[in-house]
Amino acid sequence: MVERQQMTDAEKIDRLCRTVEALQAEVQRLRDRMEVRDVAIRLARGDDRLDKDILFTAYADDAIDDHLGFCGSREEFFEWIWDSHKRSIETTLHHTTNQTCEFIDADTAMTETYWIFTGPLLDGSNSIAFGRYLDRVERRPEGWRIAFRYATIDGCCNIPGAPIPFQWAPDRFANGVPSQTREDPSYRRPFVNLRERFVPPDGIDYDTVRDLATYSRGPHPAG
């Protein structure tokens, strides 16, 4: 029978220190991963709300964005999307989906983020496009920022528009009207309900109803 050697106090402390260091490194890597992911999300929101302050927090000061027909700085990019949105699009939704992330070193990451764009155009149709964002993301003094983005587009189409449902409902926009400004309800603080409770009655033909006076508010069903 082989006797197990007892660890000395110094050996126990050394092993504990190495375990703590490994955990600290793992926590830092997970934190970095989350912050890199947040960069893509912030940029999408800044684009959709046409909010320069939010959009700029996703880019490094000297960043370059090769973005479909555009290639330039973050300042030039904002001016470009502002003009193109106002000329042709009612609103935009940039969906960031799958993302892979490779840390080149402690302060540099390469990401590939799949994106889907949807937006109602001023002519009544809806635009859909999809592709990938290839980003070099760097840790800067202010945090993780995109240093270079190359946006690919892998397909697009236009489909006919349709009326947005439930526009007839009482106080439909009491909690805010969606917009590409800071008047959008996502900016409202505190974010609390401002709309009276309303449950649409059974049997409504949602495609044809337009008469708000036909429907009255009632108590919310139990549960």
N, C-alpha and C positions, 0 to 999 in steps of 0.2 A: 504493500500500500504506500502510495506516494504522499508524503506529507505536504500540505499546502503551506507555502511560506507566508507569514504574516507581513502585511505592508507596514512600513514604518509611517510615523506621522508625516514625515516630510514627503514620502511617496504619495500618501493620500491627498495631501494639500496640492501637490503637483498635478495629480490626475484631476482633481476638482477644478483647478485653475484652467487646465487645458479644455475641460468640458465646458466651462463657462465661456471661454474664448470662442469655442466652436459655435455655441449657441448664440453668442453676440453677433458673430459673423453671419449666421443664418438669418437672424432677425433683421440685420441690416440689409441683406440681400432681398428678403421679402418686402421690406419697406421700400427699397429702391424699385423693386418690380411694380409695386402698387403705384408709386409716384410716376413711373414711366407710363403706366396705363392711363393714369389721370391726365397726363399731358394730351393724349389723343382725344380724350373726352372733353377737356376744356376747349380745345381748338374747335371741335365740332359745335359746341354750344356758342362760343364766340361768333362763329360763322353764322349760325342759324338766328341768333339774336342781333346780328350786326353790331356786336358790342366790342369795340376796339380794345377796351381795357382787358377784358377776359381773353380775347384772341391773342393779344401781345404776351400774356403770361405763358403761352404755350411755346413761343419762339425765343431763341437766343437773339440778342441785339443784332448780331451779324448773320442771322439765318438767311438761307436762300430756299425758296419754294418753287420747284418745277412742277407746275400744277395745270395739267392739260394744255390749254393754249397760252398760259401765262408762265413766266419765269422771272422772279425778282425777289425783293426784300419783303419783310412782313408789312411795312408801311405801304408799299406798292400793291401788295396782295389785298389789303383791306380796301384800298381805293377801287381796285378792280372788281371785287365782289360787290361792293356797295353799288357801283354803277350798273353792273350786269343784273343784280337782283332787282333794282328799282325799275329797270327797263323791261323786264320780261317775266318776273316771278312774283307771285303773291307772298309766298313764304317758302322756307326750305327746311328739310329735315335730313340731317346727315347721321346715319346709323353706323357706328363703329362696332364690328362684331369680332370675329376671331382675331387674335393677336399672338404672334410668336415673338419672343424676345431673346436675343443673344447678347450677353455681356462680353464685350471685347476686352475690357479691363474694368477696374473699379469705377471709372468715371465716364465710360462710353458704352452705349448699347445700340444694337441694330434691331429695329422692329419691323415687322410686316403686319399691317392691320387691314383686314378686309373691310370695305365700306359699301354701303348702299345709300344712294341719294334718291329722295322723293320730293316732289314739289309741284303744287298747282301753278300752271302758267296763266298769264293774263288773258290768253285766248280761250281759256276754259278747259284745256286738256291738262293731263298730268304727266310730268316728266319723271322717268325712272332711269337711273344709271347705276353702274356698279363697277368696282375695281379694287385697287389696293393702294395703301399708303406705305411707301418704303421710307423709313425715317432713321437718320442717325441722331441719336439723342445723347446729349452730353450733360454731365453734372457741372453746372455753373454756380457762381457764388449765391445766386438767388434760387437755386434748385435745379431739377432736371428740366432741360429745354431742348426743343428740336433745333438742331444746327443745320440740317439739310433734309428736305422732304422731296421725294419724287412720287407724284400721284399718277398711277396708271388707270386707264379706263378700259374695261374689258367687255363692255356691252351697254346698250342704252335702248330705250323705246319711249314712245308717247302713247298714252291710252286716253280714251274719252273721259271727261270729267262727269261727275254726278253731284246732285245736291247733297250738302252735308246734313245728315239726319239730326232730328230733335231740335232744329232751330226754332221750332214753334213753342217749345216748352216754356212755361212761365219762369221769368228771372233766369233764363238760360245762362247769361253771362254775368250774373251777380258776383261771381268769384273772379271775374276778370276776363277781358277779351284777349285772346292770343295775338301777339304782335311781334314784330322784329324791332322792338324798342324796349327800354327799361319800364314801360308800362305793362309789359307782359306779366301775367300773374305769378310767374316763377320768382320774381323779384320782391313780391309783397311780403313784408314782415310786420307783425306776426302773421303767419299763414294759418288763418282760421276760417271757418265756413261763414259766408255772408248770405247764403241762399236759403230761402224757406224750404222746408221739406216738401217734396212732391213725388208721388208715385203715379206714372201714367196708367189710366184705367185699362182694363182688359178690352180687347176687341178693337183697338185703335188701328186704323189703316195708316201706318206711318208714312206711306208714300203720297198720300193725298191730303192729310189733315193740315190745315192752315189756320183754322179759327181758334184763337187762344181762348175766347170767351166760352167755348164749348166745354172746357175742362176747368175744374176747380181743385184747389188744394184740399187734401184730406189727411186724416191721421195716417201715420206710417203703420204698415201691417206689423203685428206683434212679431218680435224676433228679428 
